[in-house]
């Protein structure tokens, strides 16, 4: 049928029908662009912040899951038989490295896969020496040997580098979509740049630059934004401070006019509460990990803004 056989104008009913057909075709095309689950890169991330960054880079081309569940501590985590079974299908394993995942080599050996790509995001980072984690060095293998404080992701400038590392890794195992991963990474790194500028501006207005942390999770953040970590409550998980250490922390709280001590949801706040009571200050919760389904902490960017707001309460 030639073009001339159609009427010059369409009735309202015909227009609606035509629009419905167009929408249906668009939906079909959109559905076709989403790969089947078995076609996606299977990715495991040790902690939620790394998983969230990976999801923003891989989007629909990567199926990402977190090994350490919300509320659990990476310092005490041990993979279950279920995790060993699930890990067999993993193609990319995103970790911090630097001895943080002391249990990781067990999973890697159990998978026994030459195609498994392990991303150690601490590689290339100027590490801060970490006395605290040296207490569990006997549990580390040669692959996960102690290299420094592992809490690198809590510095947005390092998170930006991690984003690029993850994009390179995904492109390595799926070169056909390399441009896709790099494009997503660049977009996400722009969001991290905005976060960095926001944090830098906020911290510049802090009247108090000193803080007491539950454990040395915020050292990289402090290094980048000019804060001073004057006290650590537990240098390693479960290692209670000595009376001498407690006294020094309380004295420093008074000396620097610190208004609050920081606890963490993954670890007991008992020691922090005791110090706060002795020093007559508040206990506020910083969260280094966040997690899916946790309001206000359900993405890396939201998590960092949550922590910034907590710091504002204590330090402005």
N, C-alpha and C positions, 0 to 999 in steps of 0.2 A: 504494500500500500504506500502510495506516495505521500509526501508531506502535504500536498494540496488537498488531499482527501479529508484532512482534519478540520473541524470548525475553527474559525478565527479566535473564538473565545471559549473558555471552559466553564461549565456550570460549577456551582459551589460544591455539589456532591462529587463531581469529577476531580476538582482540586483537592478535596479531602482524601479521596481514594489515591490520587497520585502521590500526595504527601506521605500517606501511610506506606505506600510501596517503597518510596525513597528511604524512609526511616527504617523499614525492615531490611533493606539492602545494606544500609549503613551498619545496622546491628550485626548483620551476618558477616560483613567485612571485618568489623571490630572483633568479633568472636574468632574469626580465622587468624587474626594477628596475634592472639594469645596462645603461646605454645602449650601443648599437652604437658601434664605434670612430669611424665617420664623424659620429656625433652629439655626440661629446665636443669640448670646446674644445681646439684645438691650441695648445699653449703652448711657447715656447722660453725658456729661462733662460740667461743668459750663464755663470753659475757654479753649481756644485753646491749650496751653501747656499741660494741663492734658489730653485732647482728643488725642493729638499726642502721648503721652507716652502710653496711653491705646491702641491705634491702633498698636503700636509696640509690645505690649504684647499679645493682642488678635488676631492680624492679621486676617486671613480669618474666624476665629470663632466668631468674634465680629463685630457688626454693630454700629459704634460710631458716634455720632453727637455732635456739639457744640451748646450750648444754646446762648451764647453771640456772636453776629456776629462781623466780623472784623471792627475795627474802633470805636466800641461802648465801653463805660466804664462800668466795673462791678459795679462801685460806683453809677451809675444812672440807671442801667438796670432794667426793669420790664418785666416779661414774658407776652406775648400777648396771646389772646384766642387760636391762632394756636399752640403755644407752650404748653399750657395746654392740648390740644387735643392730641398732639403727645406724650406727656409725659406719657400718660396712659399705653402705651406699654413698657415703660422702665423697665428693670430688675435690672440694676445697675446704680446708680447715683454717679458720681465721683465729689467731691467738694473739695474746700480748707478747709472750715469750719472757725472757729475762727471769726465768724460774717461777713465774707467776702460776702457771698451770703445771704444778709438779706432777700431776696425774696424767698429763697429755700423752706421754710416750707410751703408756699402757694402751691407749686407744689406737695410736698410730701402729704399734706392733700388732695389735689384734686385727686391725684392718688388713694388714699385709698386702697393701695395694701399691704398686709402682706408679699408678696414675694419680695417687693422692698428692695434692699440692698443699703444703703447710705454709701459711703466711704468718710470719712472726713480726708483728707490727712494730716491735721495739728496735728492730734492726735499723741502724742508721740514725737512731736518736741519741743525743748527748745525754747519757744517763746520769741521774743523781745517785751517789753511793747510798746503799741501803743496808744499814746495820741490822735493822729490825728483821728482815727476811732471812738474814744469814743464820738465824736460829733453827731454820728448817732445812738448811743446806744439805744435811745428810739424807734428806728425802729426794733430792734432785739428782737427775741423771746427767750424763755428760751432754746430752742434747739440750736439757733444760737448765744448764748450770747458772748459778747466780751471776747476774751482771749488773744489778742496780735496782733502784726503786721502780717497781713495775707500773705504777699508776699514771701512765703517760696520757691516756685518753682524756683525763680531766683538764688538760691544757688544750684549748681550742686550736692553737697554732700547730700542735702536734696532731690533733684530730684531722686537720686538713691534709697533712702528709699521709696519714693512715688511709684517708679516702682515696688518694692517688694510688697508694700501694694496692689496695683492694681492686681498683679498676684495672690495674696492670695484671693482677692475678686472674681475674675473670676473663680478661682479653686473651691471656695465655691459654686457657683451657677452652675458650670459645672464640677463636680468632675471627669468625664470621660476623660477630657482633661487637668487635673491638671499638668501633666508632660509637656505637650505642652506649657502651660502658663509660667511655671517656667523656662523652657529652653529659651523661647523668652525673658523673663525678665533678665535672666543671660547674654544673648547676648547683650541686650540693656544696661544693667548696665556696661558692659565692654566699650561700646561707651561713656557712661557718665564719666567713669574713665579717658578715653583719653581726654575728654573735660576738666575735672578738672585739669589734669596735664598741659594742654595747657594754661588754664587761669592762673593757679598758676605761671607758668614760665613767662607769659607775664606781669602780675601785678608786679612781682618782679623787673621788669625793668622800672617800672613807676618812673619818676623823681618827680612827684607830686602825693601824696597819698590822698589829700583832694579834695572834690568835693561838688558842689551845685546841688541838685536834685530837680525836680519839685514837687514830693511828695515822701514819704518814702518807695519807692518800692525796693530800693537797699540795705536796711539795713542788710539783711542776707548775701548777696553777700559781702558787706563791712566787716562784722564780720569774714567771712571765709578767705578772702584774704588780710586782713590787711589794708583796706582803711578807711578813716575818713570822715564821712558825717558832714560837717560844716554848711550846710545851707539847709533849706527846703523852697521852694517858696510857695506852698500851702499845709498847714498841713492837710487839708481835701478838697475834690473837691469843687470848687466854693468859698472857703473861702480865699479871697484875703489877702495878707500880709499887716500888718499895716505899716505906715511910719517908725516907729521905727525898725520893722523887716527888712524892705527894706534897711535901712541904715546899719544895722549890717551885712546883707548879702554882700552888696557892700564893706564894710570894710574888711570882711573876704576874699573876692575875691582878694583884693589887698594884704592883709597880707600873704596869702599862694600862691600868684602868680598863681592863677587859671586862665586857658586860655579859659574856656568855661563854660556855664551853660547848664544843661540838660533839655530838654522839653520832652513831650510824645505825640504821635499821637492821643491818645484817649481824650486828654484834651486841652483846649485852651492854646496857647503859649504866650498870650498877656503879662502876668506878667513876664515871663521869658525874653521876648524880651525887656521889659522896664528895667529890671535889667541889662541885657547884654549891652544895650545902655549906661546906666549910668556908668557901670564899664569898658566900652570899651573892651568887650570880645565877643566871638561868642556864638551863640545858636546851640547846637548839639542835635539831637533827639535820645534818648534811647527808646526802645519799650519793655515794659514788657509782651506783649501779643502775638504779631505776628498774623498770621492767614493764612488760606488756600488761595493760589493764590497771596500772597504778596511776590514778588521776594526777595530772600535772608532771608526771615523770615517765610518761609512756613513749618518749622518743629521746634521742640524744640531745637535741636542741632544747626541748622542754625541760629535761633533767638539769641541764646546765643553767637555765634561767631560774629554775626552782632553787638551786643551790646559791645562785647569785642573790636572790631575794632573801634567803635565810642569812647570808652574810651581811646584807644591808641592815637587817634587824640588830645584828650584834656589833657592827663596825662603823656605821654612819654616825 
